[in-house]
Amino acid sequence: MTRLHVDWTRCDGHGACAELVPELLASDEWGFPLSRTGERDPEVPVSLEEHADHAVRSCPLMALRLV
C-alpha cells in the first residue's frame, strides 16, 4: 500500500500538489494541502500512483513523498 506523505516542515502552501492529485488532496484557504480522506497520509490507489509520483516530483520544496 502506497501513501502520500506531506512534510509539514517543508511545505509552503504552493498548492501544486492539490492541483495534480485532486482526488487525494484539496487546498485550504492558504494553499496548504488537505487530505480528502481525513487521513494524515492518504492511501494512493494504483490508478493514481503515476499522478501522485508526478506531484512528488513537481513539488518545488520537495515536501511530498510516497511511502
C-alpha positions in Angstrom: 0.0 0.0 0.0 1.4 3.4 -1.1 0.6 6.6 0.8 1.2 10.2 0.1 3.1 12.0 2.9 3.4 15.8 3.3 6.5 17.0 5.2 4.9 20.0 7.0 8.4 21.4 7.9 9.0 21.9 4.2 5.5 22.8 2.8 5.0 26.4 1.9 1.4 26.1 0.6 2.1 26.5 -3.1 -0.9 24.3 -3.9 0.6 22.4 -6.9 0.0 19.0 -5.2 -3.7 19.6 -4.8 -3.9 20.6 -8.5 -2.0 17.5 -9.6 -3.9 14.9 -7.5 -7.3 16.5 -6.7 -8.7 13.0 -6.0 -6.4 12.8 -2.9 -5.8 16.4 -1.9 -7.7 19.7 -1.6 -6.2 23.1 -0.6 -7.1 25.2 2.3 -7.6 28.9 2.0 -3.8 29.5 2.2 -2.9 26.8 -0.4 -1.8 24.1 2.1 -2.9 20.6 1.2 -5.7 18.8 3.0 -6.3 15.1 2.7 -9.7 14.4 1.2 -10.0 11.2 3.2 -9.1 12.9 6.5 -6.0 10.6 6.9 -2.7 12.2 7.6 -1.1 10.2 4.8 -3.8 9.3 2.3 -3.6 5.9 0.6 -2.8 6.2 -3.1 -4.9 3.9 -5.3 -2.9 2.0 -8.0 -4.8 4.0 -10.7 -3.4 7.3 -9.2 0.2 6.2 -8.5 1.6 7.9 -11.6 -0.2 11.2 -10.8 1.0 11.1 -7.2 4.5 10.4 -8.4 4.3 13.4 -10.7 3.1 15.6 -7.8 6.0 14.4 -5.7 8.5 15.3 -8.4 6.8 18.7 -9.1 6.7 19.9 -5.5 9.0 23.0 -5.5 10.1 22.4 -1.9 10.3 18.6 -2.0 7.7 18.4 0.7 5.9 15.3 -0.7 7.0 11.7 -0.8 5.4 8.3 -1.4 5.8 5.9 1.5 
